[in-house]
Amino acid sequence: MKTAIIYSSKHGTTEKVAGIIRDGLSGQDVQLISLKNHQNPDLSQFDTIVVGGSIHEGRLSGKVKDFMKEHTVTLLQKRLALYMCGSNEKELQKEFETEFPELLRNHAISKQMVGGEFIFENMNFIDAWITKKIAKVSASVSNLKEDAIKQMITDLRN
Ligand SMILES: Cc1cc2nc3c(=O)[nH]c(=O)nc-3n(C[C@H](O)[C@H](O)[C@H](O)COP(=O)(O)O)c2cc1C
């Protein structure tokens, strides 16, 4: 069984979660693929695909959306899991349903909204400004949902 965790991350959190999932699947053959470096990964060698993305200003990363659109048919033939990073607790479910295609959501064996982080060291001036003004957060903070990440690992191990 070979697994690919395919993600895009703006400030590092979606990538961090990809690493936690890989570590949780110890003993299995798991490859991390960033869509920043690999726009069109070869999926043929993988049985399981995990797709991860984050929400910024109400939208999922365009790279992740493009990837899911381009590879819908292939993803429907794989064991699929989806996770989303986002910090707007009240909107997470809605954001997930709007931004991940229904076909893939229905097919996925695990769907997790894993929370988010604000990492000021990795933000540009504009993102830092928006975070302070809109989220009213002024220092780096992590609100990852360990339970949701553990649930995904359990679902993938089954
Ligand atoms: C400029 C900015 C806008 C954001 N907008 C949203 C949003 O609309 N909804 C949400 O749930 N989270 C929002 N977030 C929180 C991010 O989803 C969260 O920081 C996430 O961990 C980012 O993951 P990444 O570093 O992998 O891109 C925003 C964060 C920033 C910095």
The ligand as a Gaussian input file, in Angstrom:
#p B3LYP/6-31G(d) Opt

LIG

0 1
 C       -4.573000      36.336000       5.560000
 C       -5.263000      35.166000       6.146000
 C       -6.593000      34.903000       5.843000
 C       -7.249000      33.786000       6.391000
 N       -8.550000      33.555000       6.073000
 C       -9.202000      32.484000       6.626000
 C      -10.566000      32.225000       6.335000
 O      -11.216000      32.913000       5.552000
 N      -11.157000      31.157000       6.937000
 C      -10.483000      30.340000       7.803000
 O      -11.092000      29.383000       8.317000
 N       -9.174000      30.555000       8.082000
 C       -8.527000      31.600000       7.519000
 N       -7.199000      31.823000       7.788000
 C       -6.481000      30.893000       8.669000
 C       -5.648000      29.904000       7.865000
 O       -6.473000      28.977000       7.210000
 C       -4.712000      29.206000       8.834000
 O       -3.757000      30.156000       9.226000
 C       -4.036000      27.975000       8.263000
 O       -3.362000      27.313000       9.311000
 C       -3.083000      28.310000       7.138000
 O       -2.462000      27.141000       6.666000
 P       -1.211000      27.214000       5.658000
 O       -0.116000      27.905000       6.393000
 O       -0.876000      25.805000       5.381000
 O       -1.667000      27.942000       4.443000
 C       -6.545000      32.910000       7.253000
 C       -5.188000      33.174000       7.548000
 C       -4.545000      34.281000       7.010000
 C       -3.110000      34.540000       7.358000

